Amino acid sequence: MFDPFEDRTPSAQGPANDLAPVTPSDSTDLPSVAIALYVETAGALSFVSQAGESRTVALADFAILPVGVRRVMATGTTAAGIHAFVVG
């Protein structure tokens, strides 16, 4: 099978290599900083950005949040079906 990613160096400029399910946690960072998040079900999303800032945003169903994210907080998050866009 042809793999267009085979000789490509992973980059934060995209595209992501995979999606990883996210379990919100007030104490644990994601395994890798996400280059974006995908949310299946609308609600509030509380997170710590790659820059270390705490943020809460309201997202619609099937939303993509194009922000680097270190941690998705359990407290304050009502959105569901959260996935991290990951590189590498």
MARKELO-728002 format. One record per residue (C-alpha): residue in one letter; x negated, y, z negated; residue number from 1. Coordinates in steps of 0.5 Angstrom, whole numbers, plus 2048, in hexadecimal, padded with zeros to 3 digits. Layout:
<pamars>
<pamar 'A',<X,Y,Z>,NUM>
...
</pamars>
This chain:
<pamars>
<pamar 'M',<800,800,800>,1>
<pamar 'F',<7FE,807,802>,2>
<pamar 'D',<7FC,80B,7FB>,3>
<pamar 'P',<7FC,813,7FD>,4>
<pamar 'F',<7F9,814,7F6>,5>
<pamar 'E',<7F3,80F,7F6>,6>
<pamar 'D',<7EE,814,7F8>,7>
<pamar 'R',<7F1,81A,7F5>,8>
<pamar 'T',<7EE,81D,7EE>,9>
<pamar 'P',<7F4,81E,7E9>,10>
<pamar 'S',<7F6,825,7E8>,11>
<pamar 'A',<7FA,82A,7E4>,12>
<pamar 'Q',<7FD,82D,7EB>,13>
<pamar 'G',<800,826,7EC>,14>
<pamar 'P',<803,822,7EE>,15>
<pamar 'A',<804,81E,7E8>,16>
<pamar 'N',<802,817,7E8>,17>
<pamar 'D',<807,814,7E3>,18>
<pamar 'L',<80D,816,7DF>,19>
<pamar 'A',<80D,814,7D8>,20>
<pamar 'P',<813,813,7D3>,21>
<pamar 'V',<812,818,7CD>,22>
<pamar 'T',<814,817,7C6>,23>
<pamar 'P',<815,81D,7C2>,24>
<pamar 'S',<811,81E,7BC>,25>
<pamar 'D',<80F,824,7B7>,26>
<pamar 'S',<808,821,7B5>,27>
<pamar 'T',<805,81D,7BC>,28>
<pamar 'D',<803,820,7C2>,29>
<pamar 'L',<804,81D,7C9>,30>
<pamar 'P',<7FF,818,7CB>,31>
<pamar 'S',<7FD,81D,7D0>,32>
<pamar 'V',<7FF,824,7D1>,33>
<pamar 'A',<805,824,7D6>,34>
<pamar 'I',<804,828,7DC>,35>
<pamar 'A',<80C,829,7DC>,36>
<pamar 'L',<812,826,7D9>,37>
<pamar 'Y',<818,823,7DC>,38>
<pamar 'V',<81F,823,7D8>,39>
<pamar 'E',<825,81E,7DA>,40>
<pamar 'T',<82A,821,7D5>,41>
<pamar 'A',<82B,828,7D3>,42>
<pamar 'G',<829,82B,7CD>,43>
<pamar 'A',<824,82F,7C9>,44>
<pamar 'L',<81C,82D,7CA>,45>
<pamar 'S',<817,82F,7C4>,46>
<pamar 'F',<810,82E,7C6>,47>
<pamar 'V',<809,830,7C5>,48>
<pamar 'S',<806,833,7CB>,49>
<pamar 'Q',<7FF,831,7CE>,50>
<pamar 'A',<7FD,838,7CB>,51>
<pamar 'G',<7FF,836,7C4>,52>
<pamar 'E',<806,83A,7C4>,53>
<pamar 'S',<80C,838,7C1>,54>
<pamar 'R',<812,839,7C6>,55>
<pamar 'T',<819,837,7C6>,56>
<pamar 'V',<81D,837,7CD>,57>
<pamar 'A',<824,835,7CF>,58>
<pamar 'L',<824,831,7D5>,59>
<pamar 'A',<829,82E,7DA>,60>
<pamar 'D',<82B,827,7DC>,61>
<pamar 'F',<825,824,7E0>,62>
<pamar 'A',<820,82A,7DF>,63>
<pamar 'I',<819,82B,7E0>,64>
<pamar 'L',<815,82F,7DC>,65>
<pamar 'P',<80E,831,7DF>,66>
<pamar 'V',<80A,832,7D9>,67>
<pamar 'G',<804,82F,7D6>,68>
<pamar 'V',<807,82B,7CF>,69>
<pamar 'R',<803,828,7CA>,70>
<pamar 'R',<809,826,7C5>,71>
<pamar 'V',<810,825,7C6>,72>
<pamar 'M',<813,827,7BF>,73>
<pamar 'A',<819,823,7BC>,74>
<pamar 'T',<81B,829,7B8>,75>
<pamar 'G',<81F,82D,7BC>,76>
<pamar 'T',<81F,828,7C2>,77>
<pamar 'T',<826,826,7C5>,78>
<pamar 'A',<825,825,7CC>,79>
<pamar 'A',<824,81E,7CE>,80>
<pamar 'G',<821,819,7D3>,81>
<pamar 'I',<81A,81D,7D2>,82>
<pamar 'H',<814,81B,7D7>,83>
<pamar 'A',<80D,81E,7D7>,84>
<pamar 'F',<80A,81F,7DE>,85>
<pamar 'V',<803,81C,7DD>,86>
<pamar 'V',<7FC,81D,7E1>,87>
<pamar 'G',<7F7,817,7E0>,88>
</pamars>
